[in-house]
């Protein structure tokens, strides 16, 4: 499973990343969590507001 946390570094973005990493660790998921801060990559994903979460290519 591939999880991307999209955010520019705001407090909510940092919280989402932290909670996501904790959830993956606690549940034992076989997942890779990546933080995406590049605004161009965020916009190319179709995200207009951050934070956002993408799991296996789908915005959730």
Secondary structure, 3 states (H helix, E strand, C coil): CEEEEECCCCHHHHHHHHHHHHHHHHHCCCCEEEEECCHHHHHHCCCCCCCEEEECCEEC
